[in-house]
Amino acid sequence: MTHRALVPEHIASLVPYQPGRPIAEVQREFGLTDVIKLASNENPWGPSPKALEAARAALAQVHLYPDVASRDLREALTRRYRVVFGNTIVGAGSEGIMAGIVRTFLHGDDEVLTSAGTFIGIMVLAKAQGIRIRTVPLRNWGYDLEAMAEAIGPRTKIIYLANPNNPTGTLFTRAEFERFYARVPAHVLIMQDEAYHEFVPPSETYPDSQLYRYDNVITLRTFSKAHGLAGLRIGYGLAAESLIEPLLKVKLPFEPGTVATAAALAALEDSDHLDLTVRNNAEGLARLLPCLMALGLEPVPSHANFVMVPLGTAERAQGLADALLRRGIIIRPLGAFGLPACVRISVGTPAELDRLMSALPDALGELA
Ligand SMILES: Cc1ncc(COP(=O)(O)O)c(C=O)c1O
């Protein structure tokens, strides 16, 4: 028996999110033992030891449901960001919150507006609900906020901005954001996804959404990247109480779980581990970019923990990913992001970067 009649067309035609390939799968397929993954922008230094300790301690309580209000973590966020409790929400990854935003605010003919070449999580979530997405082309590999302002239409309900952007690693500046914001009607919600903000050094030009706190902006942040807790699934959102309140009604009540919440609380307080991660990442980028350029490639200057490398054609991009895979190095070809001629490489540890750098000349030599 088929259930085709049960499945709406927008679900039948949906292409699910394709994550970076897991290490175990590549080990099996290529008969390799030593495989490294530079494909999902994870923290190669692992989680904070304090977060691990807190997670272990929390395991003893997992027979109990989590606190439905996530009070401890949300209170820690209020202290960190000098906001009130009602300005905070936590969820199963920032994508968990994004899913709640889509379920809460979008219906019928509403549209989401974003850039081409951005994080595809939002596209999958919106399409799964039959919501239309409109995209504006990238300019110089970054968001074209002027064209996006131009593209706002009567049905635009949410604008999704990732800054730094994944997979391009680019930033838009304060001046660009301010010019853009001035053109966004007050009834349009801006989802400002700052999954990689920790990697951006404090600067005059980064439009950290916490500097603005506009009523129609919701900030999304995560413990998956710089904090190294991707496997636990925990992230947070900051916004006006009038936005958080409906989101809390729709949210699955017991997300995130007890262990994730305990780890996140400890990670938030462990500034040493965060500083180390950010410093190591900057050092990794400073090695990786010149190496790629010395090989004749033109990596896009990155403000995050990964680098996008355009290779001219989809064949060369897939070819490089495949050639590195055969050498036990997983990188990310970007066809699913609508950038089939590009690959994305996450910054690894020095040992992982050594391995990548010594494999690259031969891998590139195999390309037509
Ligand atoms: C821009 C961006 N937003 C959100 C996410 C998802 O993060 P989380 O693990 O918090 O759901 C990612 C992960 O790759 C990302 O790159």
The ligand as an ORCA input file, in Angstrom:
! r2SCAN-3c Opt
* xyz 0 1
  C      23.719     29.989      9.795
  C      23.309     28.786     10.567
  N      22.222     28.838     11.324
  C      21.819     27.793     12.055
  C      22.491     26.601     12.018
  C      21.965     25.457     12.806
  O      22.463     25.491     14.054
  P      21.868     24.621     15.237
  O      22.788     23.473     15.400
  O      21.861     25.550     16.395
  O      20.474     24.189     14.877
  C      23.629     26.478     11.244
  C      24.349     25.199     11.189
  O      25.088     24.896     10.306
  C      24.044     27.599     10.496
  O      25.123     27.533      9.719
*
